[in-house]
Amino acid sequence: MIYQARANVLADLAARALDTPASVTLLEEACSERRWWLEQWVDGEPYIAGLIAQDVQDALADQFGRHERDGLWPVCTRCDGGPVHALHVDPDLGGPDPQWVCEESGQLVAPLGRLATT
């Protein structure tokens, strides 16, 4: 489950050209921490992918700033005009079946692991 979650988040990072060594390191750290978390709560498996995505999203925002474009991942590319804004994982606890949703419009953008490049 951890490996599939890692692959999905890495695919979404790559879709937005953020699969840099620094971002992949943040992903590896999130996977390591969630692996321990999952050992403590085996029933948490349906939530792990979304939680890892949220962990990476938060780590990028912490590293680059929540109001800087580099700290917003993934950025919504569907809304025209207005301020640059991010997508968020829905449901809030990360699962089951996590998906990216526009934080402004509330519209579904893509399932986790299937972000488009534009």
BABA-452519 format. One line per field, with one value per residue: residue number from 0; residue in three letters; x, y, z of N, C-alpha, C, CB in turn. Coordinates in nm, 3 decimals. Atoms other than C-alpha are relative to their C-alpha. Glycine has a CB too. Layout:
! BABA-452519
num	[NUM;...];
residu	[ALA;...];
n_u	[X;...];
n_v	[Y;...];
n_w	[Z;...];
ca_u	[X;...];
ca_v	[Y;...];
ca_w	[Z;...];
c_u	[X;...];
c_v	[Y;...];
c_w	[Z;...];
cb_u	[X;...];
cb_v	[Y;...];
cb_w	[Z;...];
***
This chain:
! BABA-452519
num	[0;1;2;3;4;5;6;7;8;9;10;11;12;13;14;15;16;17;18;19;20;21;22;23;24;25;26;27;28;29;30;31;32;33;34;35;36;37;38;39;40;41;42;43;44;45;46;47;48;49;50;51;52;53;54;55;56;57;58;59;60;61;62;63;64;65;66;67;68;69;70;71;72;73;74;75;76;77;78;79;80;81;82;83;84;85;86;87;88;89;90;91;92;93;94;95;96;97;98;99;100;101;102;103;104;105;106;107;108;109;110;111;112;113;114;115;116;117];
residu	[MET;ILE;TYR;GLN;ALA;ARG;ALA;ASN;VAL;LEU;ALA;ASP;LEU;ALA;ALA;ARG;ALA;LEU;ASP;THR;PRO;ALA;SER;VAL;THR;LEU;LEU;GLU;GLU;ALA;CYS;SER;GLU;ARG;ARG;TRP;TRP;LEU;GLU;GLN;TRP;VAL;ASP;GLY;GLU;PRO;TYR;ILE;ALA;GLY;LEU;ILE;ALA;GLN;ASP;VAL;GLN;ASP;ALA;LEU;ALA;ASP;GLN;PHE;GLY;ARG;HIS;GLU;ARG;ASP;GLY;LEU;TRP;PRO;VAL;CYS;THR;ARG;CYS;ASP;GLY;GLY;PRO;VAL;HIS;ALA;LEU;HIS;VAL;ASP;PRO;ASP;LEU;GLY;GLY;PRO;ASP;PRO;GLN;TRP;VAL;CYS;GLU;GLU;SER;GLY;GLN;LEU;VAL;ALA;PRO;LEU;GLY;ARG;LEU;ALA;THR;THR];
n_u	[0.082;-0.089;-0.065;0.099;0.021;-0.120;0.005;0.104;-0.044;-0.110;0.059;0.059;-0.112;-0.057;0.097;-0.015;-0.144;-0.055;-0.065;-0.139;-0.058;0.052;0.138;-0.001;-0.044;0.117;0.087;-0.059;0.019;0.143;0.026;-0.062;0.083;0.130;-0.022;0.009;0.139;0.079;-0.031;0.073;0.144;0.012;0.125;-0.017;-0.047;0.071;-0.027;-0.143;-0.041;0.039;-0.077;-0.134;0.011;0.015;-0.128;-0.091;0.054;-0.033;-0.145;-0.038;0.047;-0.087;-0.133;0.000;0.095;0.136;0.048;-0.091;0.042;-0.076;0.051;0.134;0.002;0.002;0.072;0.117;-0.019;0.133;0.067;-0.057;0.006;-0.004;-0.130;-0.050;0.041;-0.035;0.100;-0.016;0.044;0.133;0.043;-0.103;-0.085;-0.082;0.049;-0.056;0.010;-0.031;0.004;-0.036;0.116;-0.034;0.040;0.085;0.130;0.050;0.013;-0.093;-0.097;-0.055;-0.035;-0.139;-0.084;0.043;0.003;-0.045;-0.119;0.036];
n_v	[-0.120;-0.117;-0.015;-0.052;-0.140;-0.072;-0.010;-0.096;-0.137;-0.031;-0.028;-0.134;-0.095;-0.003;-0.065;-0.145;-0.026;-0.021;0.123;-0.038;0.074;-0.051;0.045;0.146;0.021;-0.025;0.114;0.114;-0.024;0.021;0.144;0.061;-0.032;0.067;0.143;0.020;-0.027;0.113;0.112;-0.023;0.005;0.078;-0.036;-0.127;0.021;-0.075;-0.143;-0.027;-0.074;-0.139;-0.061;-0.026;-0.116;-0.118;-0.024;-0.061;-0.133;-0.084;-0.017;-0.097;-0.132;-0.042;-0.030;-0.112;-0.102;0.031;-0.102;-0.003;0.098;0.124;0.072;0.050;0.120;-0.038;-0.123;0.021;-0.051;-0.005;-0.128;-0.112;-0.125;0.011;0.033;0.137;0.077;0.141;0.105;0.071;0.139;0.026;-0.058;-0.063;0.099;0.064;0.121;0.076;-0.058;-0.143;-0.073;-0.142;-0.087;-0.142;-0.063;-0.116;0.036;0.125;0.097;0.110;-0.020;0.129;0.091;-0.001;0.075;-0.021;-0.141;-0.031;-0.085;-0.141];
n_w	[0.000;-0.004;0.130;0.094;-0.038;0.044;0.147;0.038;-0.033;0.090;0.132;-0.005;-0.002;0.136;0.090;-0.015;0.009;-0.133;-0.045;-0.023;-0.113;-0.127;-0.016;-0.018;-0.138;-0.085;0.021;-0.071;-0.144;-0.030;0.007;-0.118;-0.117;0.011;-0.017;-0.144;-0.037;0.046;-0.089;-0.124;0.028;0.123;0.066;0.068;0.137;0.103;-0.013;0.009;0.121;-0.015;-0.108;0.051;0.089;-0.085;-0.066;0.097;0.028;-0.115;-0.008;0.104;-0.043;-0.110;0.054;0.094;-0.041;0.045;0.091;0.114;0.101;-0.017;-0.116;0.031;0.082;0.140;0.035;0.085;0.136;0.064;-0.019;0.073;-0.074;-0.145;-0.057;0.011;-0.116;0.003;-0.015;-0.126;0.000;-0.054;-0.126;-0.083;-0.064;0.099;0.064;0.113;0.135;-0.003;0.127;-0.006;0.016;0.001;-0.127;0.028;0.059;-0.055;0.109;0.010;0.107;0.039;-0.109;-0.038;0.092;0.139;0.038;0.136;0.004;0.020];
ca_u	[0.000;0.282;0.449;0.130;0.070;0.429;0.385;0.062;0.207;0.524;0.314;0.130;0.456;0.590;0.271;0.344;0.724;0.791;0.955;1.280;1.527;1.401;1.038;1.116;1.303;0.993;0.789;1.028;1.008;0.628;0.624;0.859;0.649;0.324;0.474;0.520;0.170;0.024;0.205;0.029;-0.314;-0.353;-0.712;-0.576;-0.473;-0.756;-0.636;-0.263;-0.238;-0.431;-0.246;0.091;-0.023;-0.132;0.199;0.396;0.167;0.218;0.594;0.627;0.420;0.633;0.952;0.850;0.574;0.200;0.161;0.443;0.366;0.645;0.482;0.144;0.127;-0.064;-0.176;-0.522;-0.498;-0.872;-0.978;-0.923;-0.840;-0.828;-0.546;-0.329;-0.461;-0.398;-0.594;-0.661;-0.714;-1.071;-1.185;-0.995;-0.867;-0.721;-0.941;-1.073;-1.037;-0.856;-0.899;-0.774;-1.039;-1.012;-1.010;-1.187;-1.463;-1.493;-1.479;-1.320;-0.998;-0.849;-0.807;-0.481;-0.208;-0.384;-0.317;-0.282;0.031;-0.160];
ca_v	[0.000;0.243;0.174;0.236;0.559;0.666;0.593;0.795;1.099;1.080;1.067;1.382;1.558;1.464;1.583;1.931;1.909;1.901;1.560;1.720;1.558;1.784;1.692;1.322;1.345;1.496;1.213;0.951;1.111;1.111;0.745;0.653;0.833;0.688;0.339;0.366;0.513;0.223;-0.031;0.127;0.134;-0.140;-0.035;0.294;0.140;0.303;0.645;0.612;0.742;1.060;1.122;1.087;1.333;1.577;1.532;1.616;1.909;2.047;1.988;2.177;2.463;2.471;2.473;2.734;2.927;2.886;3.203;3.139;2.964;2.712;2.620;2.555;2.201;2.106;2.436;2.445;2.482;2.473;2.810;3.111;3.444;3.516;3.434;3.125;2.856;2.494;2.174;1.975;1.608;1.503;1.351;1.542;1.229;1.111;0.820;0.601;0.689;1.023;1.282;1.632;1.902;2.272;2.469;2.763;2.598;2.265;2.084;1.742;1.772;1.421;1.109;1.091;0.976;1.105;1.478;1.615;1.801;2.121];
ca_w	[0.000;0.081;-0.254;-0.448;-0.256;-0.327;-0.698;-0.715;-0.539;-0.747;-1.066;-0.955;-0.870;-1.214;-1.385;-1.252;-1.305;-0.932;-0.916;-0.803;-0.564;-0.284;-0.345;-0.373;-0.042;0.117;-0.034;0.106;0.451;0.438;0.334;0.616;0.876;0.744;0.735;1.113;1.147;0.948;1.168;1.466;1.299;1.041;0.969;0.839;0.507;0.303;0.420;0.358;-0.001;0.066;0.390;0.217;-0.051;0.220;0.402;0.088;0.011;0.362;0.354;0.024;0.163;0.478;0.273;0.015;0.189;0.161;-0.041;-0.286;-0.612;-0.547;-0.217;-0.378;-0.503;-0.693;-0.843;-0.996;-1.372;-1.439;-1.304;-1.527;-1.373;-1.004;-0.767;-0.804;-0.575;-0.491;-0.503;-0.190;-0.114;-0.060;0.169;0.436;0.607;0.280;0.190;0.078;-0.291;-0.250;-0.521;-0.597;-0.564;-0.646;-0.321;-0.488;-0.693;-0.512;-0.847;-0.878;-1.083;-1.076;-0.868;-0.677;-0.916;-1.227;-1.243;-1.593;-1.696;-1.776];
c_u	[0.086;0.062;-0.096;-0.028;0.118;-0.003;-0.103;0.043;0.115;-0.051;-0.060;0.107;0.059;-0.093;0.012;0.147;0.061;0.063;0.151;0.057;-0.055;-0.142;-0.007;0.050;-0.115;-0.100;0.051;-0.018;-0.145;-0.033;0.055;-0.084;-0.135;0.012;-0.010;-0.145;-0.088;0.028;-0.078;-0.152;-0.022;-0.128;0.007;0.043;-0.078;0.032;0.143;0.039;-0.034;0.078;0.144;-0.002;-0.013;0.130;0.098;-0.046;0.036;0.151;0.050;-0.042;0.087;0.137;0.001;-0.093;-0.136;-0.056;0.091;-0.044;0.074;-0.051;-0.140;0.012;-0.117;-0.083;-0.118;0.027;-0.134;-0.066;0.073;-0.014;0.008;0.138;0.038;-0.039;0.027;-0.124;0.017;-0.055;-0.136;-0.023;0.118;0.093;0.076;-0.056;-0.134;-0.021;0.028;0.000;0.040;-0.122;0.048;-0.047;-0.089;-0.140;-0.062;-0.017;0.107;0.093;0.054;0.013;0.148;0.079;-0.032;-0.012;0.050;0.119;-0.034;-0.105];
c_v	[0.127;0.024;0.054;0.148;0.085;0.022;0.102;0.144;0.041;0.031;0.141;0.108;0.014;0.071;0.151;0.041;0.034;-0.126;0.022;-0.085;0.046;-0.049;-0.150;-0.034;0.023;-0.116;-0.122;0.015;-0.024;-0.149;-0.071;0.024;-0.071;-0.152;-0.034;0.016;-0.120;-0.126;0.012;-0.015;-0.065;0.035;0.133;-0.012;0.079;0.150;0.039;0.084;0.148;0.072;0.030;0.121;0.129;0.034;0.070;0.142;0.097;0.026;0.099;0.141;0.054;0.043;0.127;0.113;-0.025;0.103;0.018;-0.107;-0.133;-0.084;-0.055;-0.119;-0.086;0.125;-0.036;0.063;0.011;0.136;0.110;0.126;-0.024;-0.039;-0.147;-0.073;-0.148;-0.089;-0.059;-0.141;-0.009;-0.150;0.046;-0.100;-0.085;-0.124;-0.042;0.075;0.150;0.061;0.144;0.083;0.145;0.064;0.122;-0.042;-0.125;-0.110;-0.109;0.024;-0.135;-0.090;0.013;-0.091;0.023;0.148;0.016;0.095;0.147;0.043];
c_w	[0.000;-0.137;-0.105;0.028;-0.048;-0.151;-0.044;0.027;-0.091;-0.141;-0.003;0.010;-0.140;-0.098;0.006;0.004;0.136;0.057;0.011;0.114;0.136;0.026;0.023;0.141;0.097;-0.011;0.076;0.151;0.040;-0.001;0.123;0.126;-0.004;0.009;0.149;0.046;-0.036;0.084;0.131;-0.019;-0.136;-0.076;-0.074;-0.145;-0.106;-0.002;-0.038;-0.122;0.011;0.108;-0.045;-0.094;0.081;0.071;-0.093;-0.032;0.113;0.010;-0.106;0.040;0.113;-0.052;-0.084;0.039;-0.062;-0.098;-0.121;-0.099;0.015;0.116;-0.022;-0.094;0.044;-0.022;-0.090;-0.136;-0.074;0.009;-0.078;0.083;0.149;0.050;-0.025;0.128;-0.022;-0.003;0.139;-0.013;0.066;-0.002;0.086;0.068;-0.100;-0.065;0.053;-0.132;-0.001;-0.139;0.024;-0.036;0.005;0.130;-0.019;-0.046;0.062;-0.104;0.008;-0.119;-0.047;0.122;0.032;-0.093;-0.146;-0.038;-0.144;0.007;-0.018;0.098];
cb_u	[-0.093;0.111;0.057;-0.131;-0.019;0.127;-0.032;-0.129;0.042;0.100;-0.108;-0.097;0.109;0.028;-0.142;-0.071;0.026;-0.109;-0.031;0.011;0.152;0.004;-0.082;0.089;0.117;-0.070;-0.012;0.150;0.042;-0.088;0.061;0.141;-0.022;-0.067;0.139;0.091;-0.051;0.030;0.151;0.032;-0.063;0.003;-0.112;0.100;-0.007;-0.148;-0.027;0.074;-0.069;-0.146;0.001;0.056;-0.122;-0.111;0.059;0.009;-0.153;-0.050;0.071;-0.064;-0.147;0.016;0.049;-0.037;0.050;-0.092;-0.014;0.148;0.024;0.147;-0.001;-0.088;0.134;-0.054;0.094;-0.129;0.095;-0.089;-0.005;-0.068;-0.126;-0.103;0.000;0.156;-0.148;0.087;0.013;-0.071;0.103;-0.111;-0.081;-0.065;-0.083;0.126;0.098;-0.063;-0.137;0.135;-0.141;0.119;-0.108;-0.062;0.123;0.065;0.016;-0.130;0.007;-0.075;0.116;0.138;-0.035;0.018;-0.011;-0.132;0.085;-0.115;0.092;-0.048];
cb_v	[0.000;-0.020;-0.134;-0.083;0.013;-0.076;-0.137;-0.030;0.010;-0.116;-0.104;0.010;-0.047;-0.142;-0.041;0.047;0.114;0.050;-0.116;0.151;0.015;0.154;0.038;-0.068;0.095;0.133;-0.032;-0.014;0.144;0.075;-0.061;0.055;0.150;0.038;-0.043;0.100;0.127;-0.028;-0.006;0.137;0.143;-0.149;0.006;0.082;-0.146;-0.019;0.044;-0.130;-0.059;0.010;-0.092;-0.125;-0.015;-0.022;-0.133;-0.085;-0.006;-0.065;-0.135;-0.038;-0.007;-0.112;-0.115;-0.050;0.138;-0.011;0.132;-0.021;0.056;0.032;0.090;0.112;-0.079;-0.115;0.103;0.061;-0.091;-0.101;0.036;0.017;0.076;-0.100;0.029;-0.004;0.023;-0.035;-0.110;0.076;-0.092;0.076;-0.101;0.085;-0.088;-0.033;-0.111;-0.140;-0.026;0.023;-0.008;0.032;-0.027;0.072;0.039;0.089;-0.022;0.024;0.070;-0.136;0.091;0.018;-0.147;-0.044;-0.143;-0.067;0.084;0.062;-0.045;0.024];
cb_w	[0.121;0.107;-0.046;0.008;0.153;0.041;-0.061;0.077;0.149;-0.005;-0.035;0.117;0.100;-0.049;0.035;0.126;-0.097;0.094;-0.097;0.032;-0.001;0.002;-0.123;-0.107;0.033;-0.039;-0.149;-0.034;0.036;-0.102;-0.129;0.020;0.009;-0.131;-0.058;0.075;-0.070;-0.147;0.029;0.054;0.004;0.031;0.103;0.074;-0.033;0.018;0.139;-0.002;-0.124;0.029;0.122;-0.074;-0.094;0.103;0.050;-0.130;-0.019;0.129;-0.018;-0.134;0.045;0.102;-0.082;-0.135;-0.038;0.119;0.073;0.044;-0.141;0.020;0.118;-0.063;0.010;-0.084;-0.069;0.065;-0.079;0.062;0.151;-0.138;-0.035;0.048;0.151;-0.023;0.029;0.121;-0.112;0.115;0.071;-0.081;0.076;0.105;0.090;0.059;0.017;-0.008;-0.058;0.066;-0.065;-0.097;0.109;-0.123;0.077;-0.106;-0.148;0.067;-0.135;-0.014;0.046;-0.068;-0.036;0.147;0.028;-0.022;0.096;-0.085;-0.110;-0.141];
***
